[in-house]
Amino acid sequence: MATTRAIAWRHDFDPALRDAKAQRKLVLLDFSAAPM
Amino acid sequence: MYPDPRVVDFIDDHFVPVRFHVKDQHDDFKRFGAHYGAQWTPTVLILDEEGNEHYRIEGSLPADDFMSQLMLGIARAAFDRQDYRAAEELYRRVVESFPNSEAAPEALYWAGVSKYRATNDPSALSATADAFAQRYQSSSWAKKASVWRARPASA
């Protein structure tokens, strides 16, 4: 059965910044009203 | 734009993704929305590890356009940290990967600026103006680059 991959959204801003620094990535911050 | 597997892979490769939903993370949506001046949804920001904003996308886009905008944002972050060689490479990748996107002429312009900043060679700007004579002539970026066109020496 096929599976749908999805973005692993996080909701913890400060830890995400720390992880971005550790992983040498940027942070993508999405303000959304899309149906969940 | 997000269900597209190419977008999922691109975000996974380049970003730590954080979402504040207007209902599900209401307090953070309000708090961070006020901090960053997010007045509409979707608003997508590209931030560095200090939380500094480098790029903003407001409104929904088809997958290719969204990815081209994300690439512009990654390039802008490199430009802002004065890594001009990386910025030029990233901007040129936007033009190569999404030549028909609205991001492409903007990327072509900033690739030229990045090369100039990296080398201090003004020919990087005149070459960019020449490139705009071949493509994206009707874009506002072509108009902006037109001042860089080399003028023939007067007799």
N, CA and C atoms of all chains as a GROMACS GRO file, in nm:
protein
  573
    1MET      N    1   0.084  -0.119   0.000
    1MET     CA    2   0.000   0.000   0.000
    1MET      C    3   0.088   0.124   0.000
    2ALA      N    4   0.058   0.220  -0.084
    2ALA     CA    5   0.139   0.339  -0.093
    2ALA      C    6   0.118   0.426   0.032
    3THR      N    7   0.225   0.488   0.075
    3THR     CA    8   0.215   0.580   0.188
    3THR      C    9   0.245   0.721   0.140
    4THR      N   10   0.183   0.818   0.206
    4THR     CA   11   0.204   0.957   0.172
    4THR      C   12   0.305   1.016   0.269
    5ARG      N   13   0.414   1.067   0.215
    5ARG     CA   14   0.512   1.132   0.301
    5ARG      C   15   0.464   1.271   0.334
    6ALA      N   16   0.502   1.315   0.451
    6ALA     CA   17   0.457   1.446   0.495
    6ALA      C   18   0.572   1.518   0.564
    7ILE      N   19   0.560   1.647   0.570
    7ILE     CA   20   0.660   1.728   0.639
    7ILE      C   21   0.645   1.708   0.790
    8ALA      N   22   0.757   1.689   0.856
    8ALA     CA   23   0.755   1.668   1.002
    8ALA      C   24   0.756   1.804   1.072
    9TRP      N   25   0.640   1.870   1.069
    9TRP     CA   26   0.631   2.003   1.129
    9TRP      C   27   0.657   1.996   1.278
   10ARG      N   28   0.730   2.093   1.326
   10ARG     CA   29   0.753   2.107   1.469
   10ARG      C   30   0.679   2.231   1.519
   11HIS      N   31   0.661   2.238   1.649
   11HIS     CA   32   0.590   2.352   1.706
   11HIS      C   33   0.668   2.413   1.823
   12ASP      N   34   0.794   2.376   1.831
   12ASP     CA   35   0.881   2.423   1.941
   12ASP      C   36   0.989   2.516   1.883
   13PHE      N   37   0.964   2.644   1.890
   13PHE     CA   38   1.047   2.739   1.816
   13PHE      C   39   1.193   2.741   1.863
   14ASP      N   40   1.216   2.762   1.989
   14ASP     CA   41   1.354   2.776   2.036
   14ASP      C   42   1.436   2.648   2.016
   15PRO      N   43   1.384   2.531   2.052
   15PRO     CA   44   1.460   2.408   2.020
   15PRO      C   45   1.485   2.391   1.870
   16ALA      N   46   1.390   2.435   1.789
   16ALA     CA   47   1.408   2.425   1.644
   16ALA      C   48   1.525   2.512   1.598
   17LEU      N   49   1.538   2.631   1.657
   17LEU     CA   50   1.653   2.717   1.623
   17LEU      C   51   1.784   2.648   1.660
   18ARG      N   52   1.785   2.587   1.777
   18ARG     CA   53   1.908   2.518   1.821
   18ARG      C   54   1.940   2.401   1.727
   19ASP      N   55   1.838   2.327   1.686
   19ASP     CA   56   1.861   2.215   1.595
   19ASP      C   57   1.906   2.264   1.458
   20ALA      N   58   1.852   2.378   1.416
   20ALA     CA   59   1.894   2.433   1.287
   20ALA      C   60   2.044   2.467   1.291
   21LYS      N   61   2.088   2.522   1.403
   21LYS     CA   62   2.230   2.555   1.416
   21LYS      C   63   2.314   2.428   1.414
   22ALA      N   64   2.270   2.327   1.486
   22ALA     CA   65   2.346   2.201   1.492
   22ALA      C   66   2.350   2.132   1.356
   23GLN      N   67   2.239   2.141   1.282
   23GLN     CA   68   2.230   2.072   1.152
   23GLN      C   69   2.274   2.162   1.037
   24ARG      N   70   2.312   2.286   1.068
   24ARG     CA   71   2.353   2.384   0.965
   24ARG      C   72   2.244   2.398   0.859
   25LYS      N   73   2.123   2.412   0.909
   25LYS     CA   74   2.008   2.434   0.821
   25LYS      C   75   1.943   2.566   0.858
   26LEU      N   76   1.856   2.613   0.771
   26LEU     CA   77   1.772   2.728   0.801
   26LEU      C   78   1.640   2.678   0.860
   27VAL      N   79   1.567   2.770   0.920
   27VAL     CA   80   1.434   2.738   0.974
   27VAL      C   81   1.328   2.787   0.877
   28LEU      N   82   1.233   2.701   0.848
   28LEU     CA   83   1.116   2.740   0.769
   28LEU      C   84   1.001   2.757   0.867
   29LEU      N   85   0.954   2.879   0.883
   29LEU     CA   86   0.846   2.907   0.977
   29LEU      C   87   0.719   2.936   0.899
   30ASP      N   88   0.618   2.852   0.921
   30ASP     CA   89   0.494   2.860   0.844
   30ASP      C   90   0.379   2.903   0.935
   31PHE      N   91   0.321   3.018   0.905
   31PHE     CA   92   0.198   3.060   0.971
   31PHE      C   93   0.082   3.012   0.884
   32SER      N   94   0.004   2.921   0.939
   32SER     CA   95  -0.093   2.850   0.856
   32SER      C   96  -0.234   2.856   0.913
   33ALA      N   97  -0.330   2.854   0.822
   33ALA     CA   98  -0.470   2.837   0.860
   33ALA      C   99  -0.530   2.722   0.779
   34ALA      N  100  -0.443   2.641   0.720
   34ALA     CA  101  -0.489   2.532   0.634
   34ALA      C  102  -0.563   2.428   0.717
   35PRO      N  103  -0.664   2.365   0.658
   35PRO     CA  104  -0.733   2.256   0.730
   35PRO      C  105  -0.634   2.147   0.769
   36MET      N  106  -0.642   2.101   0.892
   36MET     CA  107  -0.548   1.999   0.939
   36MET      C  108  -0.605   1.859   0.917
   37MET      N  109   0.071   2.307  -0.211
   37MET     CA  110   0.214   2.304  -0.237
   37MET      C  111   0.285   2.202  -0.148
   38TYR      N  112   0.240   2.187  -0.023
   38TYR     CA  113   0.310   2.097   0.068
   38TYR      C  114   0.291   1.948   0.038
   39PRO      N  115   0.174   1.904  -0.014
   39PRO     CA  116   0.163   1.760  -0.037
   39PRO      C  117   0.255   1.707  -0.146
   40ASP      N  118   0.308   1.795  -0.231
   40ASP     CA  119   0.395   1.749  -0.340
   40ASP      C  120   0.520   1.686  -0.281
   41PRO      N  121   0.550   1.561  -0.319
   41PRO     CA  122   0.665   1.493  -0.258
   41PRO      C  123   0.798   1.564  -0.284
   42ARG      N  124   0.807   1.638  -0.395
   42ARG     CA  125   0.931   1.713  -0.420
   42ARG      C  126   0.948   1.826  -0.318
   43VAL      N  127   0.836   1.887  -0.280
   43VAL     CA  128   0.843   1.993  -0.180
   43VAL      C  129   0.880   1.933  -0.044
   44VAL      N  130   0.819   1.818  -0.013
   44VAL     CA  131   0.851   1.751   0.114
   44VAL      C  132   1.000   1.719   0.121
   45ASP      N  133   1.053   1.663   0.014
   45ASP     CA  134   1.196   1.628   0.012
   45ASP      C  135   1.283   1.753   0.021
   46PHE      N  136   1.245   1.858  -0.051
   46PHE     CA  137   1.325   1.980  -0.052
   46PHE      C  138   1.330   2.042   0.088
   47ILE      N  139   1.216   2.048   0.152
   47ILE     CA  140   1.212   2.106   0.287
   47ILE      C  141   1.289   2.018   0.384
   48ASP      N  142   1.275   1.888   0.371
   48ASP     CA  143   1.348   1.797   0.459
   48ASP      C  144   1.499   1.813   0.442
   49ASP      N  145   1.542   1.838   0.320
   49ASP     CA  146   1.686   1.849   0.291
   49ASP      C  147   1.746   1.981   0.341
   50HIS      N  148   1.666   2.088   0.341
   50HIS     CA  149   1.724   2.221   0.361
   50HIS      C  150   1.680   2.294   0.487
   51PHE      N  151   1.573   2.249   0.550
   51PHE     CA  152   1.515   2.328   0.658
   51PHE      C  153   1.480   2.244   0.780
   52VAL      N  154   1.474   2.313   0.894
   52VAL     CA  155   1.401   2.263   1.011
   52VAL      C  156   1.264   2.330   1.004
   53PRO      N  157   1.158   2.253   0.977
   53PRO     CA  158   1.026   2.314   0.954
   53PRO      C  159   0.947   2.333   1.083
   54VAL      N  160   0.897   2.454   1.102
   54VAL     CA  161   0.815   2.487   1.219
   54VAL      C  162   0.683   2.545   1.169
   55ARG      N  163   0.575   2.498   1.224
   55ARG     CA  164   0.444   2.551   1.183
   55ARG      C  165   0.366   2.597   1.306
   56PHE      N  166   0.310   2.716   1.296
   56PHE     CA  167   0.214   2.764   1.394
   56PHE      C  168   0.080   2.779   1.324
   57HIS      N  169  -0.013   2.691   1.360
   57HIS     CA  170  -0.146   2.694   1.301
   57HIS      C  171  -0.235   2.787   1.382
   58VAL      N  172  -0.318   2.861   1.310
   58VAL     CA  173  -0.401   2.964   1.374
   58VAL      C  174  -0.491   2.905   1.483
   59LYS      N  175  -0.530   2.780   1.469
   59LYS     CA  176  -0.617   2.718   1.571
   59LYS      C  177  -0.538   2.628   1.665
   60ASP      N  178  -0.454   2.542   1.606
   60ASP     CA  179  -0.390   2.440   1.689
   60ASP      C  180  -0.276   2.492   1.773
   61GLN      N  181  -0.210   2.598   1.729
   61GLN     CA  182  -0.104   2.661   1.810
   61GLN      C  183  -0.140   2.810   1.823
   62HIS      N  184  -0.260   2.834   1.872
   62HIS     CA  185  -0.316   2.970   1.867
   62HIS      C  186  -0.226   3.071   1.938
   63ASP      N  187  -0.177   3.038   2.058
   63ASP     CA  188  -0.098   3.136   2.134
   63ASP      C  189   0.033   3.168   2.062
   64ASP      N  190   0.101   3.065   2.015
   64ASP     CA  191   0.228   3.089   1.943
   64ASP      C  192   0.202   3.158   1.809
   65PHE      N  193   0.092   3.122   1.744
   65PHE     CA  194   0.056   3.189   1.618
   65PHE      C  195   0.044   3.339   1.641
   66LYS      N  196  -0.026   3.378   1.749
   66LYS     CA  197  -0.044   3.520   1.778
   66LYS      C  198   0.089   3.585   1.819
   67ARG      N  199   0.162   3.518   1.907
   67ARG     CA  200   0.286   3.575   1.961
   67ARG      C  201   0.391   3.593   1.852
   68PHE      N  202   0.418   3.486   1.779
   68PHE     CA  203   0.522   3.495   1.676
   68PHE      C  204   0.472   3.571   1.553
   69GLY      N  205   0.343   3.561   1.529
   69GLY     CA  206   0.287   3.639   1.418
   69GLY      C  207   0.304   3.788   1.441
   70ALA      N  208   0.284   3.831   1.565
   70ALA     CA  209   0.304   3.972   1.598
   70ALA      C  210   0.452   4.008   1.587
   71HIS      N  211   0.538   3.919   1.635
   71HIS     CA  212   0.682   3.947   1.633
   71HIS      C  213   0.733   3.965   1.490
   72TYR      N  214   0.688   3.877   1.401
   72TYR     CA  215   0.739   3.880   1.263
   72TYR      C  216   0.648   3.959   1.168
   73GLY      N  217   0.539   4.011   1.220
   73GLY     CA  218   0.451   4.088   1.133
   73GLY      C  219   0.382   4.004   1.028
   74ALA      N  220   0.345   3.883   1.064
   74ALA     CA  221   0.273   3.796   0.970
   74ALA      C  222   0.126   3.836   0.972
   75GLN      N  223   0.080   3.893   0.862
   75GLN     CA  224  -0.055   3.951   0.857
   75GLN      C  225  -0.153   3.864   0.780
   76TRP      N  226  -0.104   3.752   0.726
   76TRP     CA  227  -0.189   3.675   0.635
   76TRP      C  228  -0.142   3.532   0.640
   77THR      N  229  -0.228   3.439   0.599
   77THR     CA  230  -0.186   3.300   0.587
   77THR      C  231  -0.209   3.253   0.444
   78PRO      N  232  -0.124   3.164   0.391
   78PRO     CA  233   0.002   3.127   0.456
   78PRO      C  234   0.106   3.237   0.444
   79THR      N  235   0.182   3.255   0.550
   79THR     CA  236   0.305   3.333   0.544
   79THR      C  237   0.419   3.238   0.582
   80VAL      N  238   0.516   3.228   0.495
   80VAL     CA  239   0.630   3.139   0.517
   80VAL      C  240   0.755   3.225   0.528
   81LEU      N  241   0.827   3.208   0.638
   81LEU     CA  242   0.950   3.284   0.661
   81LEU      C  243   1.069   3.190   0.660
   82ILE      N  244   1.179   3.239   0.605
   82ILE     CA  245   1.305   3.166   0.614
   82ILE      C  246   1.392   3.241   0.713
   83LEU      N  247   1.428   3.170   0.819
   83LEU     CA  248   1.502   3.229   0.930
   83LEU      C  249   1.637   3.160   0.945
   84ASP      N  250   1.734   3.235   0.999
   84ASP     CA  251   1.860   3.169   1.036
   84ASP      C  252   1.848   3.116   1.178
   85GLU      N  253   1.958   3.061   1.231
   85GLU     CA  254   1.952   2.995   1.361
   85GLU      C  255   1.937   3.094   1.476
   86GLU      N  256   1.950   3.223   1.444
   86GLU     CA  257   1.926   3.325   1.546
   86GLU      C  258   1.782   3.377   1.540
   87GLY      N  259   1.706   3.327   1.445
   87GLY     CA  260   1.569   3.374   1.430
   87GLY      C  261   1.556   3.497   1.343
   88ASN      N  262   1.664   3.535   1.276
   88ASN     CA  263   1.658   3.652   1.187
   88ASN      C  264   1.593   3.613   1.054
   89GLU      N  265   1.500   3.697   1.009
   89GLU     CA  266   1.429   3.670   0.884
   89GLU      C  267   1.515   3.707   0.764
   90HIS      N  268   1.519   3.617   0.665
   90HIS     CA  269   1.592   3.645   0.541
   90HIS      C  270   1.503   3.647   0.418
   91TYR      N  271   1.385   3.584   0.428
   91TYR     CA  272   1.299   3.579   0.311
   91TYR      C  273   1.156   3.552   0.356
   92ARG      N  274   1.062   3.601   0.277
   92ARG     CA  275   0.921   3.590   0.312
   92ARG      C  276   0.840   3.553   0.189
   93ILE      N  277   0.753   3.455   0.203
   93ILE     CA  278   0.660   3.416   0.097
   93ILE      C  279   0.519   3.428   0.154
   94GLU      N  280   0.437   3.512   0.092
   94GLU     CA  281   0.300   3.528   0.138
   94GLU      C  282   0.206   3.476   0.030
   95GLY      N  283   0.112   3.392   0.071
   95GLY     CA  284   0.016   3.334  -0.023
   95GLY      C  285   0.062   3.199  -0.073
   96SER      N  286  -0.034   3.122  -0.124
   96SER     CA  287  -0.006   2.987  -0.173
   96SER      C  288   0.048   2.992  -0.315
   97LEU      N  289   0.135   2.898  -0.347
   97LEU     CA  290   0.193   2.888  -0.480
   97LEU      C  291   0.192   2.742  -0.525
   98PRO      N  292   0.188   2.718  -0.657
   98PRO     CA  293   0.211   2.582  -0.706
   98PRO      C  294   0.350   2.535  -0.667
   99ALA      N  295   0.369   2.405  -0.670
   99ALA     CA  296   0.491   2.345  -0.614
   99ALA      C  297   0.619   2.402  -0.675
  100ASP      N  298   0.626   2.410  -0.808
  100ASP     CA  299   0.749   2.459  -0.871
  100ASP      C  300   0.780   2.603  -0.831
  101ASP      N  301   0.676   2.685  -0.830
  101ASP     CA  302   0.697   2.824  -0.791
  101ASP      C  303   0.738   2.835  -0.645
  102PHE      N  304   0.677   2.753  -0.562
  102PHE     CA  305   0.711   2.755  -0.420
  102PHE      C  306   0.856   2.713  -0.399
  103MET      N  307   0.898   2.606  -0.466
  103MET     CA  308   1.037   2.562  -0.450
  103MET      C  309   1.135   2.665  -0.502
  104SER      N  310   1.099   2.731  -0.612
  104SER     CA  311   1.190   2.834  -0.664
  104SER      C  312   1.201   2.950  -0.566
  105GLN      N  313   1.092   2.982  -0.499
  105GLN     CA  314   1.096   3.089  -0.397
  105GLN      C  315   1.177   3.044  -0.276
  106LEU      N  316   1.163   2.919  -0.237
  106LEU     CA  317   1.244   2.869  -0.125
  106LEU      C  318   1.392   2.877  -0.160
  107MET      N  319   1.426   2.842  -0.284
  107MET     CA  320   1.567   2.850  -0.326
  107MET      C  321   1.616   2.994  -0.325
  108LEU      N  322   1.530   3.087  -0.368
  108LEU     CA  323   1.567   3.228  -0.358
  108LEU      C  324   1.596   3.266  -0.213
  109GLY      N  325   1.516   3.214  -0.123
  109GLY     CA  326   1.535   3.245   0.018
  109GLY      C  327   1.664   3.190   0.073
  110ILE      N  328   1.699   3.069   0.032
  110ILE     CA  329   1.826   3.009   0.076
  110ILE      C  330   1.943   3.092   0.023
  111ALA      N  331   1.931   3.133  -0.103
  111ALA     CA  332   2.036   3.216  -0.162
  111ALA      C  333   2.045   3.350  -0.090
  112ARG      N  334   1.930   3.408  -0.056
  112ARG     CA  335   1.932   3.537   0.014
  112ARG      C  336   1.999   3.526   0.151
  113ALA      N  337   1.976   3.414   0.218
  113ALA     CA  338   2.041   3.394   0.348
  113ALA      C  339   2.193   3.390   0.331
  114ALA      N  340   2.240   3.324   0.226
  114ALA     CA  341   2.384   3.322   0.199
  114ALA      C  342   2.435   3.462   0.167
  115PHE      N  343   2.359   3.536   0.088
  115PHE     CA  344   2.397   3.674   0.054
  115PHE      C  345   2.405   3.759   0.181
  116ASP      N  346   2.306   3.745   0.268
  116ASP     CA  347   2.302   3.827   0.390
  116ASP      C  348   2.418   3.797   0.484
  117ARG      N  349   2.467   3.673   0.483
  117ARG     CA  350   2.583   3.644   0.568
  117ARG      C  351   2.716   3.669   0.493
  118GLN      N  352   2.702   3.736   0.378
  118GLN     CA  353   2.815   3.781   0.296
  118GLN      C  354   2.896   3.665   0.239
  119ASP      N  355   2.830   3.550   0.223
  119ASP     CA  356   2.892   3.437   0.155
  119ASP      C  357   2.852   3.448   0.007
  120TYR      N  358   2.917   3.541  -0.061
  120TYR     CA  359   2.871   3.580  -0.194
  120TYR      C  360   2.894   3.472  -0.300
  121ARG      N  361   2.999   3.394  -0.284
  121ARG     CA  362   3.021   3.286  -0.382
  121ARG      C  363   2.911   3.181  -0.372
  122ALA      N  364   2.877   3.144  -0.249
  122ALA     CA  365   2.767   3.048  -0.231
  122ALA      C  366   2.636   3.108  -0.281
  123ALA      N  367   2.616   3.237  -0.254
  123ALA     CA  368   2.492   3.302  -0.298
  123ALA      C  369   2.481   3.298  -0.450
  124GLU      N  370   2.591   3.332  -0.519
  124GLU     CA  371   2.586   3.330  -0.665
  124GLU      C  372   2.550   3.190  -0.717
  125GLU      N  373   2.614   3.089  -0.660
  125GLU     CA  374   2.587   2.952  -0.704
  125GLU      C  375   2.440   2.916  -0.682
  126LEU      N  376   2.388   2.955  -0.567
  126LEU     CA  377   2.248   2.923  -0.536
  126LEU      C  378   2.152   2.999  -0.628
  127TYR      N  379   2.182   3.126  -0.654
  127TYR     CA  380   2.096   3.202  -0.744
  127TYR      C  381   2.098   3.141  -0.886
  128ARG      N  382   2.217   3.104  -0.931
  128ARG     CA  383   2.225   3.045  -1.066
  128ARG      C  384   2.150   2.912  -1.072
  129ARG      N  385   2.148   2.841  -0.960
  129ARG     CA  386   2.074   2.716  -0.956
  129ARG      C  387   1.923   2.740  -0.972
  130VAL      N  388   1.874   2.851  -0.921
  130VAL     CA  389   1.733   2.885  -0.940
  130VAL      C  390   1.704   2.904  -1.089
  131VAL      N  391   1.792   2.978  -1.158
  131VAL     CA  392   1.771   3.004  -1.301
  131VAL      C  393   1.775   2.873  -1.380
  132GLU      N  394   1.870   2.787  -1.344
  132GLU     CA  395   1.884   2.660  -1.417
  132GLU      C  396   1.768   2.564  -1.388
  133SER      N  397   1.726   2.558  -1.261
  133SER     CA  398   1.625   2.460  -1.220
  133SER      C  399   1.483   2.505  -1.254
  134PHE      N  400   1.459   2.637  -1.247
  134PHE     CA  401   1.323   2.688  -1.269
  134PHE      C  402   1.328   2.806  -1.366
  135PRO      N  403   1.373   2.782  -1.491
  135PRO     CA  404   1.395   2.894  -1.584
  135PRO      C  405   1.270   2.969  -1.621
  136ASN      N  406   1.154   2.907  -1.606
  136ASN     CA  407   1.030   2.973  -1.645
  136ASN      C  408   0.952   3.030  -1.526
  137SER      N  409   1.013   3.027  -1.410
  137SER     CA  410   0.946   3.079  -1.291
  137SER      C  411   0.966   3.230  -1.280
  138GLU      N  412   0.881   3.294  -1.199
  138GLU     CA  413   0.900   3.436  -1.171
  138GLU      C  414   1.026   3.461  -1.090
  139ALA      N  415   1.072   3.357  -1.023
  139ALA     CA  416   1.194   3.371  -0.942
  139ALA      C  417   1.319   3.381  -1.030
  140ALA      N  418   1.313   3.328  -1.152
  140ALA     CA  419   1.433   3.318  -1.235
  140ALA      C  420   1.497   3.453  -1.267
  141PRO      N  421   1.421   3.553  -1.316
  141PRO     CA  422   1.486   3.682  -1.344
  141PRO      C  423   1.540   3.749  -1.219
  142GLU      N  424   1.470   3.734  -1.108
  142GLU     CA  425   1.522   3.790  -0.983
  142GLU      C  426   1.654   3.721  -0.945
  143ALA      N  427   1.657   3.590  -0.963
  143ALA     CA  428   1.779   3.515  -0.931
  143ALA      C  429   1.894   3.554  -1.023
  144LEU      N  430   1.862   3.576  -1.153
  144LEU     CA  431   1.967   3.616  -1.248
  144LEU      C  432   2.029   3.749  -1.205
  145TYR      N  433   1.943   3.842  -1.164
  145TYR     CA  434   1.990   3.973  -1.118
  145TYR      C  435   2.083   3.959  -0.998
  146TRP      N  436   2.036   3.885  -0.898
  146TRP     CA  437   2.113   3.875  -0.775
  146TRP      C  438   2.237   3.787  -0.790
  147ALA      N  439   2.236   3.696  -0.888
  147ALA     CA  440   2.359   3.621  -0.917
  147ALA      C  441   2.468   3.716  -0.963
  148GLY      N  442   2.428   3.813  -1.046
  148GLY     CA  443   2.525   3.912  -1.092
  148GLY      C  444   2.577   3.998  -0.978
  149VAL      N  445   2.484   4.041  -0.891
  149VAL     CA  446   2.526   4.122  -0.776
  149VAL      C  447   2.619   4.041  -0.686
  150SER      N  448   2.584   3.916  -0.665
  150SER     CA  449   2.667   3.831  -0.577
  150SER      C  450   2.806   3.814  -0.635
  151LYS      N  451   2.814   3.793  -0.767
  151LYS     CA  452   2.946   3.778  -0.830
  151LYS      C  453   3.027   3.906  -0.816
  152TYR      N  454   2.960   4.019  -0.837
  152TYR     CA  455   3.029   4.147  -0.822
  152TYR      C  456   3.080   4.165  -0.679
  153ARG      N  457   2.995   4.132  -0.582
  153ARG     CA  458   3.036   4.146  -0.442
  153ARG      C  459   3.154   4.052  -0.411
  154ALA      N  460   3.154   3.933  -0.472
  154ALA     CA  461   3.260   3.835  -0.445
  154ALA      C  462   3.392   3.875  -0.510
  155THR      N  463   3.385   3.941  -0.625
  155THR     CA  464   3.505   3.965  -0.704
  155THR      C  465   3.544   4.112  -0.714
  156ASN      N  466   3.447   4.200  -0.687
  156ASN     CA  467   3.465   4.345  -0.708
  156ASN      C  468   3.495   4.377  -0.854
  157ASP      N  469   3.452   4.288  -0.942
  157ASP     CA  470   3.476   4.306  -1.085
  157ASP      C  471   3.347   4.358  -1.150
  158PRO      N  472   3.347   4.482  -1.198
  158PRO     CA  473   3.224   4.539  -1.257
  158PRO      C  474   3.174   4.464  -1.380
  159SER      N  475   3.261   4.386  -1.443
  159SER     CA  476   3.214   4.311  -1.560
  159SER      C  477   3.108   4.209  -1.522
  160ALA      N  478   3.102   4.172  -1.394
  160ALA     CA  479   2.995   4.081  -1.350
  160ALA      C  480   2.859   4.146  -1.369
  161LEU      N  481   2.854   4.277  -1.352
  161LEU     CA  482   2.727   4.348  -1.368
  161LEU      C  483   2.693   4.368  -1.515
  162SER      N  484   2.792   4.408  -1.594
  162SER     CA  485   2.764   4.428  -1.737
  162SER      C  486   2.728   4.295  -1.804
  163ALA      N  487   2.792   4.186  -1.760
  163ALA     CA  488   2.756   4.055  -1.815
  163ALA      C  489   2.613   4.017  -1.778
  164THR      N  490   2.571   4.058  -1.661
  164THR     CA  491   2.433   4.030  -1.620
  164THR      C  492   2.335   4.110  -1.707
  165ALA      N  493   2.369   4.236  -1.731
  165ALA     CA  494   2.284   4.317  -1.820
  165ALA      C  495   2.278   4.253  -1.959
  166ASP      N  496   2.390   4.203  -2.007
  166ASP     CA  497   2.391   4.136  -2.138
  166ASP      C  498   2.303   4.011  -2.136
  167ALA      N  499   2.309   3.939  -2.025
  167ALA     CA  500   2.226   3.817  -2.014
  167ALA      C  501   2.078   3.852  -2.020
  168PHE      N  502   2.041   3.965  -1.962
  168PHE     CA  503   1.902   4.007  -1.966
  168PHE      C  504   1.860   4.050  -2.106
  169ALA      N  505   1.955   4.081  -2.192
  169ALA     CA  506   1.919   4.112  -2.330
  169ALA      C  507   1.877   3.986  -2.404
  170GLN      N  508   1.914   3.869  -2.350
  170GLN     CA  509   1.881   3.742  -2.414
  170GLN      C  510   1.754   3.679  -2.358
  171ARG      N  511   1.720   3.710  -2.232
  171ARG     CA  512   1.605   3.645  -2.170
  171ARG      C  513   1.546   3.736  -2.063
  172TYR      N  514   1.422   3.714  -2.034
  172TYR     CA  515   1.349   3.788  -1.930
  172TYR      C  516   1.348   3.939  -1.958
  173GLN      N  517   1.346   3.976  -2.088
  173GLN     CA  518   1.356   4.119  -2.122
  173GLN      C  519   1.244   4.202  -2.063
  174SER      N  520   1.125   4.142  -2.045
  174SER     CA  521   1.011   4.221  -1.999
  174SER      C  522   1.002   4.227  -1.846
  175SER      N  523   1.094   4.165  -1.777
  175SER     CA  524   1.086   4.164  -1.631
  175SER      C  525   1.138   4.295  -1.573
  176SER      N  526   1.092   4.327  -1.455
  176SER     CA  527   1.142   4.446  -1.387
  176SER      C  528   1.291   4.432  -1.354
  177TRP      N  529   1.336   4.307  -1.339
  177TRP     CA  530   1.478   4.284  -1.308
  177TRP      C  531   1.566   4.320  -1.426
  178ALA      N  532   1.515   4.300  -1.548
  178ALA     CA  533   1.590   4.341  -1.667
  178ALA      C  534   1.606   4.492  -1.670
  179LYS      N  535   1.497   4.561  -1.631
  179LYS     CA  536   1.505   4.708  -1.627
  179LYS      C  537   1.608   4.753  -1.524
  180LYS      N  538   1.607   4.689  -1.410
  180LYS     CA  539   1.703   4.726  -1.305
  180LYS      C  540   1.847   4.699  -1.349
  181ALA      N  541   1.866   4.591  -1.423
  181ALA     CA  542   2.002   4.556  -1.467
  181ALA      C  543   2.047   4.640  -1.585
  182SER      N  544   1.952   4.706  -1.653
  182SER     CA  545   1.989   4.777  -1.777
  182SER      C  546   2.088   4.890  -1.751
  183VAL      N  547   2.091   4.944  -1.631
  183VAL     CA  548   2.187   5.052  -1.602
  183VAL      C  549   2.330   5.000  -1.599
  184TRP      N  550   2.348   4.871  -1.596
  184TRP     CA  551   2.482   4.812  -1.591
  184TRP      C  552   2.538   4.788  -1.731
  185ARG      N  553   2.455   4.807  -1.834
  185ARG     CA  554   2.501   4.774  -1.969
  185ARG      C  555   2.622   4.859  -2.004
  186ALA      N  556   2.723   4.792  -2.056
  186ALA     CA  557   2.845   4.865  -2.094
  186ALA      C  558   2.816   4.956  -2.212
  187ARG      N  559   2.858   5.081  -2.200
  187ARG     CA  560   2.837   5.176  -2.308
  187ARG      C  561   2.961   5.180  -2.395
  188PRO      N  562   2.939   5.190  -2.529
  188PRO     CA  563   3.055   5.200  -2.617
  188PRO      C  564   3.134   5.328  -2.587
  189ALA      N  565   3.264   5.316  -2.596
  189ALA     CA  566   3.347   5.434  -2.570
  189ALA      C  567   3.320   5.540  -2.675
  190SER      N  568   3.307   5.662  -2.631
  190SER     CA  569   3.282   5.771  -2.727
  190SER      C  570   3.411   5.809  -2.796
  191ALA      N  571   3.393   5.856  -2.921
  191ALA     CA  572   3.511   5.889  -3.002
  191ALA      C  573   3.573   6.019  -2.954
   0.00000   0.00000   0.00000
